[in-house]
Structure formats: C-alpha cells, structure tokens
C-alpha cells in the first residue's frame, strides 16, 4: 500500500496540502463531483476535508468511519447529514455500492466504529467542519492537537477503493 502523508497522525501538511494529496492519490478516476448536483459540491468539499483531518481513507470502511467522525467529531448536525444522505445523487451512489455490501461492511467495521466513537468522545471540542476553509492553511498535526483528534497509524487503514460521493468502487 502506498503511504499517504495526510493519513500520518503527525503529518505536518496543511489541511489544504492534505486535501490536494487526497485528490491526487484517492480521487483519480470516476470523480462524481463533475456530475453531482451543484447543491452537494460544498458538502463534498467539506467531506473531503473531514477525510483528511480525521485520517480516513476512501475505501468503504473508511467512508463509514468518516461518517462517524462527522456525526461525533464535528459540528455538522445530524439533520444536515440526513439531508445529504436523502439526496438522490447520494442514494444513487449507495445503490451502485449495493445495500448488502454496505451492511456487511458496517458489520465488519464495528470494532473500528467503536474505537472511533471513543476517540470522538475524547476530543477537546468538535471541529467546525462547516468552516473548514478557515483551517486550510493550518498544519494537520496542529489541528489534530488543538482539537485532540487521535487517529490510528496509517498501517491500520486498508487500501484505496474510492470515496462514496466522489467515486464509486464497492470493493
């Protein structure tokens, strides 16, 4: 597996640099942001920032963990998350992944979900993800320290297989 700097808990990249790397190595094909509804673009960009700050790869298990971090580690409301999840474009992506595969992945992810819940509960305060642009020039290690975000070493992450809203790879 390739080593991505933004997945390193001590990464000195800025959030902007991490997002750039994320886009270069994680979102290289099947970029759904080119065809997704314009009202979702801001949510996708915020979601990418969450992936980077919280060190979540984009395989389906990483997507699940990114959603747990979003719900418990950011100021994004559950109502806002639900609104995005109800959007036809998001539902279409989930249908392509397949509900059976999604449920299996959720079940297999239970240990990591529980660890993520504990890490989120130990944060100093929730990260204001809606204001991610204000943090773009801050180093990831500084943001993680400031908000007390503890992510696993990158060796705990699986391989790349595509972000749910940006790319569709169910493997």
Residue pairs with C-beta under 8 A, 6 or more apart in sequence:
1 157
1 158
1 159
1 160
2 25
2 160
3 154
4 21
4 22
4 25
4 26
4 57
4 154
5 11
5 13
5 17
5 18
5 21
6 13
6 17
6 18
6 19
6 21
6 22
6 52
6 55
6 140
7 55
7 57
7 151
7 154
7 157
8 55
8 153
8 154
9 55
9 141
9 144
9 150
9 151
9 152
9 153
9 154
10 141
11 18
11 139
11 140
11 141
12 139
12 140
12 141
13 21
13 139
13 140
14 136
14 137
14 138
14 139
14 140
15 49
15 52
15 53
15 132
15 135
15 136
15 137
15 138
15 139
15 140
15 143
16 136
16 137
18 52
18 53
18 140
19 48
19 49
19 52
19 136
21 52
22 48
22 51
22 52
23 48
25 160
26 51
26 57
26 58
26 160
26 162
26 163
27 48
27 58
27 162
27 163
27 166
27 167
29 167
30 162
30 166
30 167
30 168
30 169
31 166
31 167
32 89
32 93
32 165
32 166
32 167
32 168
33 41
33 44
33 165
33 166
36 44
36 89
36 165
37 87
37 88
37 89
39 87
40 84
40 87
40 89
40 90
40 165
43 84
43 165
44 165
44 166
45 132
46 76
46 129
46 130
46 132
47 66
47 70
47 163
47 165
48 163
48 166
49 129
49 132
49 135
50 56
50 66
50 69
50 70
50 74
50 129
50 132
51 57
51 58
51 62
51 66
51 163
52 140
53 127
53 135
53 140
53 143
53 144
53 149
54 65
54 66
54 69
54 73
54 149
54 151
55 151
55 152
55 154
55 157
56 62
56 63
56 65
56 66
56 69
56 157
57 157
57 158
57 159
57 160
58 160
58 161
58 162
58 163
58 164
58 166
58 167
59 158
59 159
59 160
59 161
59 162
59 169
59 171
60 97
60 101
60 102
60 105
60 161
60 164
60 170
61 105
61 108
61 109
61 112
61 158
62 157
62 158
63 163
63 164
64 105
64 106
64 109
64 112
64 113
65 109
65 112
65 113
65 116
67 81
68 113
68 116
68 117
68 120
69 116
69 120
70 76
70 81
70 129
71 78
71 81
72 116
72 117
72 120
72 121
72 126
73 119
73 120
73 123
73 126
73 127
73 147
73 149
74 126
74 127
74 128
74 129
75 126
75 127
75 128
75 129
75 130
76 129
76 130
84 90
85 91
89 165
90 164
90 165
93 164
93 165
93 168
94 102
94 164
96 168
96 170
97 164
97 168
97 170
98 170
101 170
106 113
115 152
119 149
119 150
119 151
122 148
122 150
123 147
123 148
123 149
124 146
124 147
124 148
125 147
126 147
127 143
127 147
127 149
128 134
135 143
143 149
144 150
144 151
161 169
161 170
161 171
162 168
162 169
